[in-house]
């Protein structure tokens, strides 16, 4: 019993080690080394020094357990067997063995490619690449794998590779990545966060919650914007007959309009906004340290607020002084009569 358990453990470790050693696509050096093994046939002991004369055409790519890794590849290559030889074009196969590419010597070795597969689209729905001659370049995945990536790492339905998880592993779906992850053709079937947040909020790194954005430099008003805001505010206060009845609170660091008894909610979330104008997405009143600018709340400094207060109050006193002078002039004119 113990011996059997030990064999199972060793077999499992061997499988895990092998599965963790899938390969990225072979380099030219890997391909040349493969050709050097495949070209000698029978008792031919003549060494070959092949040289690729162009890019290879992949006809099969059997998916590995991670993104951009493969268990086997089949390809058509054009090369010279030895320096000075004429070019030849052949179909051959390579397989990944513990993280390195080796020549697949079984199932036909190296052969002329059938015309039906020249310039054909590479097959990726394979668990094994070409076995035997002809255009049979692929052993197809189980029919259960006919969605998403349509790939697999073996012949069974539980070996489908339909999406790539956030860790790059082959998976049936995105459940291992998190509850708010999904994959589609637009994401190349990579699991990505599909949770959305309202304006002013960003999704956290776990794709679980929306967090409020920090105030960016774009939210600080420029000098020209500040000046425009002062002019508009001054005009409003000078022309409004209800200025003295409006409830304003001024301090050395900030000023805000007192909130109305029933604040009007905004149609969308506006950062640092207390209430909106009607039910439209335009702020009417902001938190302390912010002023309304283009329907948004822009952060300002205490110095700017003090300057704003002065620029607002000075025209009022000037207007009052002008009114008093006019009253005095009128009274003097009446006395002269």
Secondary structure, DSSP 8 states (H G I E B T S, - for coil): -HHHHHHHHHHHHHHHHHHTT-B----HHHHHHHHHHHH--TT-------EE-S--EEEEEEE-SBTT-EEEEEEEEEEESSTT--EEEEEEEEEEETTEEEE--STTSSB---GGGTT---B-SEEEE--SSSS--EEE--GGG-STT-EESSSSGGGEE-EE-TTSBEESSSTTT-TTEE--GGGTTB-EE-----TTEEE-TTSS-EEE----GGGB--HHHHHHHHHHHHHHHHH-TTGGGS-EEE-SS-EEE---SS----SS--TTEEEESTTSS-EEEE-TTEEEETTEEEE--HHHHHHHHHHHHHHHHHHHHHHHHHHHHHHHHHHH-
